[in-house]
Amino acid sequence: MLLDDLRLIVGKCDTDIFGLRDRAMLLLGFAITVRRAKLAGLRLQNITGC
């Protein structure tokens, strides 16, 4: 996926809580180049510094 593709997809996300969640997951996955399965298994307790 290229940056322009990501911008297009993120721009299609809704502005409700689920859209914000989806946008955050897309941007996080792109930034750390992680596989979908790793993002799907991510839980709040796995995140430090919150």
PDB file of N, CA, C and O in Angstrom:
ATOM      1  N   MET A   1       0.852  -1.167   0.000  1.00  0.00           N
ATOM      2  CA  MET A   1       0.000   0.000   0.000  1.00  0.00           C
ATOM      3  C   MET A   1       0.899   1.231   0.000  1.00  0.00           C
ATOM      4  O   MET A   1       1.894   1.299   0.722  1.00  0.00           O
ATOM      5  N   LEU A   2       0.532   2.175  -0.807  1.00  0.00           N
ATOM      6  CA  LEU A   2       1.263   3.430  -0.867  1.00  0.00           C
ATOM      7  C   LEU A   2       0.579   4.471   0.011  1.00  0.00           C
ATOM      8  O   LEU A   2      -0.576   4.302   0.403  1.00  0.00           O
ATOM      9  N   LEU A   3       1.290   5.534   0.311  1.00  0.00           N
ATOM     10  CA  LEU A   3       0.758   6.580   1.178  1.00  0.00           C
ATOM     11  C   LEU A   3      -0.514   7.192   0.599  1.00  0.00           C
ATOM     12  O   LEU A   3      -1.450   7.484   1.344  1.00  0.00           O
ATOM     13  N   ASP A   4      -0.561   7.387  -0.704  1.00  0.00           N
ATOM     14  CA  ASP A   4      -1.774   7.930  -1.322  1.00  0.00           C
ATOM     15  C   ASP A   4      -2.963   6.991  -1.135  1.00  0.00           C
ATOM     16  O   ASP A   4      -4.087   7.452  -0.935  1.00  0.00           O
ATOM     17  N   ASP A   5      -2.727   5.677  -1.197  1.00  0.00           N
ATOM     18  CA  ASP A   5      -3.785   4.696  -0.951  1.00  0.00           C
ATOM     19  C   ASP A   5      -4.288   4.793   0.476  1.00  0.00           C
ATOM     20  O   ASP A   5      -5.493   4.758   0.726  1.00  0.00           O
ATOM     21  N   LEU A   6      -3.358   4.916   1.409  1.00  0.00           N
ATOM     22  CA  LEU A   6      -3.723   5.029   2.820  1.00  0.00           C
ATOM     23  C   LEU A   6      -4.563   6.284   3.059  1.00  0.00           C
ATOM     24  O   LEU A   6      -5.571   6.237   3.765  1.00  0.00           O
ATOM     25  N   ARG A   7      -4.154   7.386   2.479  1.00  0.00           N
ATOM     26  CA  ARG A   7      -4.913   8.638   2.628  1.00  0.00           C
ATOM     27  C   ARG A   7      -6.338   8.469   2.105  1.00  0.00           C
ATOM     28  O   ARG A   7      -7.288   8.942   2.728  1.00  0.00           O
ATOM     29  N   LEU A   8      -6.487   7.806   0.981  1.00  0.00           N
ATOM     30  CA  LEU A   8      -7.805   7.578   0.397  1.00  0.00           C
ATOM     31  C   LEU A   8      -8.674   6.732   1.325  1.00  0.00           C
ATOM     32  O   LEU A   8      -9.838   7.058   1.559  1.00  0.00           O
ATOM     33  N   ILE A   9      -8.111   5.655   1.850  1.00  0.00           N
ATOM     34  CA  ILE A   9      -8.863   4.759   2.732  1.00  0.00           C
ATOM     35  C   ILE A   9      -9.233   5.457   4.033  1.00  0.00           C
ATOM     36  O   ILE A   9     -10.375   5.373   4.484  1.00  0.00           O
ATOM     37  N   VAL A  10      -8.271   6.145   4.636  1.00  0.00           N
ATOM     38  CA  VAL A  10      -8.524   6.840   5.906  1.00  0.00           C
ATOM     39  C   VAL A  10      -9.580   7.933   5.709  1.00  0.00           C
ATOM     40  O   VAL A  10     -10.389   8.192   6.600  1.00  0.00           O
ATOM     41  N   GLY A  11      -9.564   8.561   4.547  1.00  0.00           N
ATOM     42  CA  GLY A  11     -10.555   9.590   4.254  1.00  0.00           C
ATOM     43  C   GLY A  11     -11.970   9.048   4.154  1.00  0.00           C
ATOM     44  O   GLY A  11     -12.930   9.804   4.305  1.00  0.00           O
ATOM     45  N   LYS A  12     -12.118   7.763   3.906  1.00  0.00           N
ATOM     46  CA  LYS A  12     -13.432   7.122   3.801  1.00  0.00           C
ATOM     47  C   LYS A  12     -13.983   6.668   5.148  1.00  0.00           C
ATOM     48  O   LYS A  12     -15.147   6.278   5.235  1.00  0.00           O
ATOM     49  N   CYS A  13     -13.165   6.711   6.201  1.00  0.00           N
ATOM     50  CA  CYS A  13     -13.618   6.284   7.528  1.00  0.00           C
ATOM     51  C   CYS A  13     -14.658   7.262   8.065  1.00  0.00           C
ATOM     52  O   CYS A  13     -14.557   8.470   7.854  1.00  0.00           O
ATOM     53  N   ASP A  14     -15.651   6.729   8.755  1.00  0.00           N
ATOM     54  CA  ASP A  14     -16.671   7.566   9.387  1.00  0.00           C
ATOM     55  C   ASP A  14     -16.059   8.406  10.494  1.00  0.00           C
ATOM     56  O   ASP A  14     -14.922   8.181  10.907  1.00  0.00           O
ATOM     57  N   THR A  15     -16.823   9.369  10.966  1.00  0.00           N
ATOM     58  CA  THR A  15     -16.340  10.231  12.047  1.00  0.00           C
ATOM     59  C   THR A  15     -16.875   9.804  13.408  1.00  0.00           C
ATOM     60  O   THR A  15     -16.619  10.471  14.411  1.00  0.00           O
ATOM     61  N   ASP A  16     -17.621   8.692  13.452  1.00  0.00           N
ATOM     62  CA  ASP A  16     -18.098   8.197  14.739  1.00  0.00           C
ATOM     63  C   ASP A  16     -16.970   7.428  15.439  1.00  0.00           C
ATOM     64  O   ASP A  16     -15.856   7.353  14.923  1.00  0.00           O
ATOM     65  N   ILE A  17     -17.255   6.875  16.583  1.00  0.00           N
ATOM     66  CA  ILE A  17     -16.238   6.201  17.394  1.00  0.00           C
ATOM     67  C   ILE A  17     -15.627   5.011  16.657  1.00  0.00           C
ATOM     68  O   ILE A  17     -14.440   4.724  16.813  1.00  0.00           O
ATOM     69  N   PHE A  18     -16.434   4.321  15.857  1.00  0.00           N
ATOM     70  CA  PHE A  18     -15.923   3.165  15.125  1.00  0.00           C
ATOM     71  C   PHE A  18     -15.028   3.600  13.972  1.00  0.00           C
ATOM     72  O   PHE A  18     -14.032   2.941  13.674  1.00  0.00           O
ATOM     73  N   GLY A  19     -15.370   4.681  13.337  1.00  0.00           N
ATOM     74  CA  GLY A  19     -14.537   5.218  12.275  1.00  0.00           C
ATOM     75  C   GLY A  19     -13.197   5.707  12.804  1.00  0.00           C
ATOM     76  O   GLY A  19     -12.158   5.519  12.171  1.00  0.00           O
ATOM     77  N   LEU A  20     -13.236   6.337  13.971  1.00  0.00           N
ATOM     78  CA  LEU A  20     -11.988   6.783  14.601  1.00  0.00           C
ATOM     79  C   LEU A  20     -11.111   5.599  14.973  1.00  0.00           C
ATOM     80  O   LEU A  20      -9.891   5.641  14.812  1.00  0.00           O
ATOM     81  N   ARG A  21     -11.746   4.536  15.475  1.00  0.00           N
ATOM     82  CA  ARG A  21     -11.007   3.317  15.798  1.00  0.00           C
ATOM     83  C   ARG A  21     -10.374   2.723  14.554  1.00  0.00           C
ATOM     84  O   ARG A  21      -9.200   2.353  14.557  1.00  0.00           O
ATOM     85  N   ASP A  22     -11.154   2.637  13.500  1.00  0.00           N
ATOM     86  CA  ASP A  22     -10.646   2.075  12.251  1.00  0.00           C
ATOM     87  C   ASP A  22      -9.491   2.899  11.698  1.00  0.00           C
ATOM     88  O   ASP A  22      -8.489   2.349  11.240  1.00  0.00           O
ATOM     89  N   ARG A  23      -9.635   4.211  11.742  1.00  0.00           N
ATOM     90  CA  ARG A  23      -8.574   5.107  11.269  1.00  0.00           C
ATOM     91  C   ARG A  23      -7.301   4.912  12.081  1.00  0.00           C
ATOM     92  O   ARG A  23      -6.204   4.845  11.526  1.00  0.00           O
ATOM     93  N   ALA A  24      -7.453   4.823  13.393  1.00  0.00           N
ATOM     94  CA  ALA A  24      -6.282   4.623  14.258  1.00  0.00           C
ATOM     95  C   ALA A  24      -5.587   3.301  13.955  1.00  0.00           C
ATOM     96  O   ALA A  24      -4.358   3.239  13.906  1.00  0.00           O
ATOM     97  N   MET A  25      -6.371   2.242  13.753  1.00  0.00           N
ATOM     98  CA  MET A  25      -5.785   0.932  13.457  1.00  0.00           C
ATOM     99  C   MET A  25      -5.075   0.929  12.107  1.00  0.00           C
ATOM    100  O   MET A  25      -3.997   0.350  11.975  1.00  0.00           O
ATOM    101  N   LEU A  26      -5.664   1.564  11.115  1.00  0.00           N
ATOM    102  CA  LEU A  26      -5.025   1.652   9.805  1.00  0.00           C
ATOM    103  C   LEU A  26      -3.706   2.408   9.877  1.00  0.00           C
ATOM    104  O   LEU A  26      -2.695   1.968   9.331  1.00  0.00           O
ATOM    105  N   LEU A  27      -3.728   3.548  10.555  1.00  0.00           N
ATOM    106  CA  LEU A  27      -2.515   4.367  10.650  1.00  0.00           C
ATOM    107  C   LEU A  27      -1.437   3.679  11.477  1.00  0.00           C
ATOM    108  O   LEU A  27      -0.256   3.732  11.133  1.00  0.00           O
ATOM    109  N   LEU A  28      -1.839   3.038  12.556  1.00  0.00           N
ATOM    110  CA  LEU A  28      -0.878   2.303  13.375  1.00  0.00           C
ATOM    111  C   LEU A  28      -0.268   1.150  12.587  1.00  0.00           C
ATOM    112  O   LEU A  28       0.949   0.966  12.590  1.00  0.00           O
ATOM    113  N   GLY A  29      -1.098   0.390  11.926  1.00  0.00           N
ATOM    114  CA  GLY A  29      -0.608  -0.742  11.138  1.00  0.00           C
ATOM    115  C   GLY A  29       0.346  -0.291  10.046  1.00  0.00           C
ATOM    116  O   GLY A  29       1.364  -0.939   9.802  1.00  0.00           O
ATOM    117  N   PHE A  30       0.030   0.802   9.395  1.00  0.00           N
ATOM    118  CA  PHE A  30       0.896   1.324   8.338  1.00  0.00           C
ATOM    119  C   PHE A  30       2.215   1.824   8.925  1.00  0.00           C
ATOM    120  O   PHE A  30       3.284   1.577   8.366  1.00  0.00           O
ATOM    121  N   ALA A  31       2.134   2.522  10.042  1.00  0.00           N
ATOM    122  CA  ALA A  31       3.337   3.112  10.653  1.00  0.00           C
ATOM    123  C   ALA A  31       4.318   2.050  11.136  1.00  0.00           C
ATOM    124  O   ALA A  31       5.530   2.231  11.022  1.00  0.00           O
ATOM    125  N   ILE A  32       3.812   0.953  11.669  1.00  0.00           N
ATOM    126  CA  ILE A  32       4.728  -0.063  12.207  1.00  0.00           C
ATOM    127  C   ILE A  32       4.817  -1.286  11.303  1.00  0.00           C
ATOM    128  O   ILE A  32       5.429  -2.290  11.668  1.00  0.00           O
ATOM    129  N   THR A  33       4.208  -1.201  10.127  1.00  0.00           N
ATOM    130  CA  THR A  33       4.218  -2.267   9.126  1.00  0.00           C
ATOM    131  C   THR A  33       3.972  -3.651   9.744  1.00  0.00           C
ATOM    132  O   THR A  33       4.796  -4.559   9.646  1.00  0.00           O
ATOM    133  N   VAL A  34       2.825  -3.767  10.370  1.00  0.00           N
ATOM    134  CA  VAL A  34       2.458  -5.008  11.041  1.00  0.00           C
ATOM    135  C   VAL A  34       1.390  -5.742  10.221  1.00  0.00           C
ATOM    136  O   VAL A  34       0.648  -5.127   9.453  1.00  0.00           O
ATOM    137  N   ARG A  35       1.328  -7.037  10.395  1.00  0.00           N
ATOM    138  CA  ARG A  35       0.316  -7.842   9.701  1.00  0.00           C
ATOM    139  C   ARG A  35      -1.048  -7.678  10.366  1.00  0.00           C
ATOM    140  O   ARG A  35      -1.146  -7.326  11.542  1.00  0.00           O
ATOM    141  N   ARG A  36      -2.096  -7.939   9.587  1.00  0.00           N
ATOM    142  CA  ARG A  36      -3.466  -7.781  10.103  1.00  0.00           C
ATOM    143  C   ARG A  36      -3.710  -8.597  11.356  1.00  0.00           C
ATOM    144  O   ARG A  36      -4.370  -8.122  12.280  1.00  0.00           O
ATOM    145  N   ALA A  37      -3.196  -9.805  11.409  1.00  0.00           N
ATOM    146  CA  ALA A  37      -3.435 -10.676  12.565  1.00  0.00           C
ATOM    147  C   ALA A  37      -2.863 -10.066  13.839  1.00  0.00           C
ATOM    148  O   ALA A  37      -3.451 -10.201  14.912  1.00  0.00           O
ATOM    149  N   LYS A  38      -1.728  -9.403  13.727  1.00  0.00           N
ATOM    150  CA  LYS A  38      -1.133  -8.765  14.911  1.00  0.00           C
ATOM    151  C   LYS A  38      -1.982  -7.601  15.390  1.00  0.00           C
ATOM    152  O   LYS A  38      -2.146  -7.410  16.595  1.00  0.00           O
ATOM    153  N   LEU A  39      -2.524  -6.820  14.463  1.00  0.00           N
ATOM    154  CA  LEU A  39      -3.405  -5.718  14.850  1.00  0.00           C
ATOM    155  C   LEU A  39      -4.686  -6.243  15.478  1.00  0.00           C
ATOM    156  O   LEU A  39      -5.177  -5.684  16.458  1.00  0.00           O
ATOM    157  N   ALA A  40      -5.225  -7.313  14.918  1.00  0.00           N
ATOM    158  CA  ALA A  40      -6.469  -7.877  15.430  1.00  0.00           C
ATOM    159  C   ALA A  40      -6.291  -8.407  16.850  1.00  0.00           C
ATOM    160  O   ALA A  40      -7.240  -8.396  17.634  1.00  0.00           O
ATOM    161  N   GLY A  41      -5.097  -8.868  17.189  1.00  0.00           N
ATOM    162  CA  GLY A  41      -4.834  -9.412  18.516  1.00  0.00           C
ATOM    163  C   GLY A  41      -4.395  -8.377  19.532  1.00  0.00           C
ATOM    164  O   GLY A  41      -4.167  -8.707  20.696  1.00  0.00           O
ATOM    165  N   LEU A  42      -4.276  -7.143  19.110  1.00  0.00           N
ATOM    166  CA  LEU A  42      -3.822  -6.077  19.998  1.00  0.00           C
ATOM    167  C   LEU A  42      -4.884  -5.763  21.046  1.00  0.00           C
ATOM    168  O   LEU A  42      -6.055  -5.572  20.715  1.00  0.00           O
ATOM    169  N   ARG A  43      -4.484  -5.710  22.278  1.00  0.00           N
ATOM    170  CA  ARG A  43      -5.385  -5.385  23.386  1.00  0.00           C
ATOM    171  C   ARG A  43      -4.808  -4.213  24.156  1.00  0.00           C
ATOM    172  O   ARG A  43      -3.609  -3.946  24.075  1.00  0.00           O
ATOM    173  N   LEU A  44      -5.641  -3.517  24.898  1.00  0.00           N
ATOM    174  CA  LEU A  44      -5.221  -2.344  25.637  1.00  0.00           C
ATOM    175  C   LEU A  44      -4.079  -2.665  26.602  1.00  0.00           C
ATOM    176  O   LEU A  44      -3.175  -1.847  26.775  1.00  0.00           O
ATOM    177  N   GLN A  45      -4.104  -3.832  27.226  1.00  0.00           N
ATOM    178  CA  GLN A  45      -3.050  -4.185  28.176  1.00  0.00           C
ATOM    179  C   GLN A  45      -1.695  -4.382  27.492  1.00  0.00           C
ATOM    180  O   GLN A  45      -0.660  -4.381  28.159  1.00  0.00           O
ATOM    181  N   ASN A  46      -1.693  -4.553  26.154  1.00  0.00           N
ATOM    182  CA  ASN A  46      -0.446  -4.698  25.418  1.00  0.00           C
ATOM    183  C   ASN A  46       0.226  -3.364  25.112  1.00  0.00           C
ATOM    184  O   ASN A  46       1.369  -3.325  24.657  1.00  0.00           O
ATOM    185  N   ILE A  47      -0.489  -2.278  25.363  1.00  0.00           N
ATOM    186  CA  ILE A  47       0.029  -0.937  25.033  1.00  0.00           C
ATOM    187  C   ILE A  47       0.592  -0.314  26.285  1.00  0.00           C
ATOM    188  O   ILE A  47      -0.091  -0.217  27.305  1.00  0.00           O
ATOM    189  N   THR A  48       1.851   0.114  26.207  1.00  0.00           N
ATOM    190  CA  THR A  48       2.462   0.779  27.362  1.00  0.00           C
ATOM    191  C   THR A  48       2.507   2.273  27.112  1.00  0.00           C
ATOM    192  O   THR A  48       2.458   2.721  25.967  1.00  0.00           O
ATOM    193  N   GLY A  49       2.597   3.027  28.164  1.00  0.00           N
ATOM    194  CA  GLY A  49       2.685   4.474  28.062  1.00  0.00           C
ATOM    195  C   GLY A  49       1.349   5.165  27.973  1.00  0.00           C
ATOM    196  O   GLY A  49       1.294   6.349  27.639  1.00  0.00           O
ATOM    197  N   CYS A  50       0.247   4.453  28.266  1.00  0.00           N
ATOM    198  CA  CYS A  50      -1.078   5.081  28.196  1.00  0.00           C
ATOM    199  C   CYS A  50      -1.480   5.617  29.547  1.00  0.00           C
ATOM    200  O   CYS A  50      -2.565   6.181  29.690  1.00  0.00           O
TER     201      CYS A  50
END
